[in-house]
């Protein structure tokens, strides 16, 4: 049996955890990963940040996992609300491109996280392949793309999104790259 105060504390702990990750994600984007700055942004004490994430590496890995989770979780929602070809395009332009552009600092921070960063990157890549597989399979079933496509190859093709400049006309450029890739994927 749990008391109301324990339940309230758990909810508060979860909210703090989420706010810290959100603040850290925007900090990594800016290239700054100061626990003091993150605590201030999250509206918590610096001790709370250290309680949740004892090391910088723990925080970087948690941010990375959270960001990849968002990219993977959106795929079924897109497939439920859009035709498969539009779901693919929306995921590539509206989600993946935005992530790759704004999270460049996260890639460097993840590399400096050592073995835990490498493990998170491998897990993240596997999750992204799974998301890509869902999109490719839905399009194969719809007859919009070739049946011989390898989802990993499609993801590698989308890797060019990493080089978009967020201060340029990135949406147009992401759409152009996605359309170029789509033409190569399209069923005859």
KAHUMO-V667793 format. One record per backbone hydrogen bond with DSSP energy under -1.0 kcal/mol. NH is the residue of the N-H (numbers start at 1). CO is the residue of the C=O. If there is no record, write none. Layout:
nh->NH co->CO
nh->NH co->CO
//
This chain:
nh->7 co->3
nh->8 co->4
nh->9 co->5
nh->10 co->6
nh->11 co->7
nh->12 co->8
nh->13 co->9
nh->14 co->10
nh->15 co->11
nh->16 co->12
nh->17 co->13
nh->18 co->14
nh->19 co->15
nh->20 co->16
nh->21 co->17
nh->22 co->18
nh->23 co->19
nh->24 co->20
nh->25 co->21
nh->26 co->22
nh->27 co->23
nh->28 co->24
nh->29 co->25
nh->30 co->26
nh->32 co->27
nh->38 co->34
nh->39 co->35
nh->40 co->36
nh->41 co->37
nh->42 co->38
nh->43 co->39
nh->44 co->39
nh->49 co->45
nh->50 co->46
nh->51 co->47
nh->52 co->48
nh->53 co->49
nh->59 co->55
nh->60 co->56
nh->61 co->57
nh->62 co->58
nh->63 co->59
nh->64 co->60
nh->65 co->61
nh->66 co->62
nh->67 co->63
nh->68 co->64
nh->69 co->65
nh->70 co->66
nh->71 co->67
nh->72 co->68
nh->73 co->69
nh->74 co->70
nh->78 co->74
nh->79 co->75
nh->80 co->76
nh->81 co->77
nh->82 co->78
nh->87 co->83
nh->88 co->84
nh->89 co->85
nh->90 co->86
nh->91 co->87
nh->92 co->88
nh->93 co->89
nh->94 co->90
nh->96 co->91
nh->97 co->92
nh->99 co->95
nh->100 co->96
nh->101 co->97
nh->102 co->98
nh->103 co->99
nh->107 co->103
nh->108 co->104
nh->109 co->105
nh->110 co->106
nh->111 co->107
nh->112 co->108
nh->114 co->111
nh->118 co->114
nh->119 co->115
nh->120 co->116
nh->121 co->117
nh->122 co->118
nh->123 co->119
nh->124 co->120
nh->125 co->121
nh->126 co->122
nh->127 co->123
nh->128 co->124
nh->129 co->125
nh->130 co->126
nh->131 co->127
nh->132 co->128
nh->133 co->129
nh->134 co->130
nh->135 co->131
nh->136 co->132
nh->137 co->133
nh->138 co->134
nh->139 co->135
nh->140 co->136
nh->141 co->137
nh->142 co->138
nh->143 co->140
nh->144 co->139
nh->146 co->185
nh->154 co->150
nh->155 co->151
nh->156 co->152
nh->157 co->153
nh->158 co->154
nh->161 co->158
nh->162 co->159
nh->163 co->160
nh->164 co->161
nh->168 co->165
nh->170 co->168
nh->173 co->169
nh->174 co->170
nh->175 co->171
nh->176 co->172
nh->177 co->173
nh->178 co->174
nh->179 co->175
nh->180 co->176
nh->181 co->177
nh->182 co->178
nh->183 co->179
nh->184 co->180
nh->185 co->181
nh->186 co->182
nh->187 co->144
//
